[in-house]
Amino acid sequence: MAENRGNRNRRTSLEQLQKFPLSEEEKINYFRIALGLQKIGVDNETADRIIQTYEAVTHLGGNFSIHDAVDIELSLDRKYRKKDVVVRAQPRDEDVQ
């Protein structure tokens, strides 16, 4: 029985995780949930900003600049503004007669 408990509690290494590619949406959602487990409450847009910034910094290192930050900002503003417009464009039940 102790043998089963050890297998159940075994953690997945970061190397193993790289073998499981996630979609962009899954990555954002799982990261948001993981942050919540660390008592850091964020929405999907904020989680996406953190992920994109982290990936840019790890890729560019000390060459990350204000220009890179602005590129991320504009990209995500477009991405999430578009979703807001679609949601707002749908009539509410009370508006439909």
N, C-alpha and C positions, 0 to 999 in steps of 0.2 A: 504494500500500500504506500509506503514512503517513496517507493520508486516512481509511482504515478504522480505523486505530489511534486516531485522534482521536475518531471517532464512538463507538468501543467504550468509551473512557475518560471520556466526557462524563458529568458528574454531573447528577442530577435536582435542580432547584431546589426550595426549600421551597414556593414558590407552585404548582409543578406537582404536588407531593405532595398538596396539599389537594384536588386533583381526583380522588384515588383514596381514597374512604372505605373504611376497614377496619372489620371487625367488632370488637367488644370483645376477643374471644379472639385475633384476629389481631394487634391492636395490642399486647396484653400479650406475646404470644409473640415478635413481631418486636423489641419493645423489650428484652426479656430477652436475645435473641440479640445485639442491638446493644451492650448493656452488656457482654456476654461478650467481644465483640470489643475492648472498651476495658479488658479485664482486671478487670471488675467482675462477679463471679459472684453472681447472685441467682436465686431461684426465681420462679415465676409470681406467687405472692402478693405478694412484695416488689416485683416490677416493677409490679403493679397498684396497690400503695400509692403508689409513686413517681408513677405516671401520674396517679392521682386527686388526689394532693396538689398536683402541678404544675398541673393544670388548675384546681383550686380557687384556688390562689394567683394564677395569671394572670387569672382571672375576678374575684376579690375584691380583689386587690392588698393594700394595708395593712389591709383589713378582715378578712382571714383571722384567725380566732380559735381559741382552744382548743375552742370549741363545734364549729367546722367540723372540726377535727382529730378530735374524738370521734365526730362523725357518720361520718367516713370509716372510722375504726377499727371502729365497731360494724357498719357496712354490710359491710365486708370480712370481719370475724370471722364474721358470719352466712353470707356467701357461701362462704367456705372451710371453715367448720366443717361445713356441710351436706354438702359433697363428702366430707369425712373420714368422716362418719357413714355415708354410702352405701358407701364403700369398706370400712369396718370391718364393716358389716352382712353383707357377702357372705362365706359360709363358705370357709375355705381347704380345699384338697384333702385335707389330712391330717385335718381335722375331720370330713369326710364319710366314713362307713364303709359 
